[in-house]
């Protein structure tokens, strides 16, 4: 006999099913829930911990993984010392940091790593601050140098570089184009590097009270630090070097002085990027007569060895480029970041507060968000890869 459907189902049955499912979720072991939480993105982590009290409890014992999704930081103006954060995974939401105790209107962010900012105040003092924990690490004074190049502080509170030949440059006349920061988020071991103009690169590590100078490292206009290696180039796009920092004293591991004629038209308008696999790319910005921005990418060094002829690159595959950081990250199947795209700031020549990315496949800009801020404030924005360890 055919079984007839109940024409009057219990209206409360679906509520019982939801309660039953909720009980099953709550009964998951804490080890399983912690394992799941530590694999979630920031946005999904926030959603998951609000499911029930047991999930919220497990979230408090979980360490949120470091993000593969870059965030944008907007520095405040005036007397406001809280920064604005934008997560592309949550396009309609902005976050505010705590008051970090930094007078951002009078300071400059020189570099980022994880959730740490490398800051410089008006007196050329350098320090690091974590935007989530407010931890701060002061660095040695710039004039504390170990090496043949000396720096003096003048009576006007400026700096003066004294070369090993005796001549000097006032700080108003020299520029430090590239700073590098790396830090182990668990042990707080770190290294900070910056270039002393045409003379050399200097660095300081955790526990140092002075800056050490690297011989044979003059004119380092572009620098990237990754996997204990410093990749550097001179202003005009040649004399590419790699320094190995895996030992106590850095050593020159690679040096190429070849001048590539194709770079003459874009002197200084390029940045170096290290890919996930260790290839080194030269990324050039180009503007058309109408002001449209585009990029040209060359592979200048392969993780497999030296490249005599630089290869033009027309795709990043499953990786996305974070131009501010000088690296690429895996971006396949990750919500909030697009593969084969370039994330960048400093769109010069435009009075804009729009943040966009550059799609390498279509060779077009794609708008991410418009910001309600001044163009001057927006010009100082930076992409960073947040680390949530210890927060």
C-alpha angles and dihedrals in degrees: 000000000000113000112236122223116245105255091202108047119189105270090212096055095093090052090054090050091052091049090049092050090047090053090051091052091049091049094060111118116260091237091058093047093048090049090052094045093053090058096052128101119243094262095046090045089057092048095046097051090058094059095091142330095268091053090048089052091050091049091058089058094047128093109223110228122246110270124254087192115086118230126206120230122204115198118220128245130224118002095338111114099182120098128219118233128201122197111194088210087068103039096175097050135076128191131211123214124219119266099285095198091242123126093224093179088067099034136072128219105227101179144345136216122179105320093334124106124203105216134188122200126207091271091057092253113151126212140156126233131185111225094210104038098027089227111158132201119191117212128213117277113270090240091061097093130164106204145048095297114079133198123204130190112229128216088259089059091251125128127246124199115215113198125213087256092058102251122118146206127213115231089244088065103044129067130206101212100178135039125177130201130185127169136173101232093210104042096026090229105154147169128206122192134183137165126254094213114257093348114067149305119268129201141186129197135196109297096019120129095192141037117258120214125226113220118226092023102113126149097016100172097163124035134176125179120203135150092359093306129113115212113197141171138186122249097262095054101258136090093062113189139183121204120196115220098178091107130053092267122043117240132195106254100174137014130182120178095176113136111218110207094206089072097059095093093055105043111174093356094109142083132203121235129189115213129218090263094048100259115142119227130194110215118197125194117217130186124201121221088264091054098255112152124225137162136226118200128200129183105228100170132024126210084229094057148291120336113213092188117041113233124221111234119215099176141029092201111206093352132094123210121231098197096185090057097040094233143097125226133198108265106170114130093353114132112228100031129071123216121230091028135114119231111200146148134207099069092183123202094036128095093218143139095190119114113211139168129220117239107213094198096053094028089224137118119250120203116233101176145333116233129212099226141095119284088237091057091045092052089067095052119123138196116231138172106237121223117204098189109127095011 
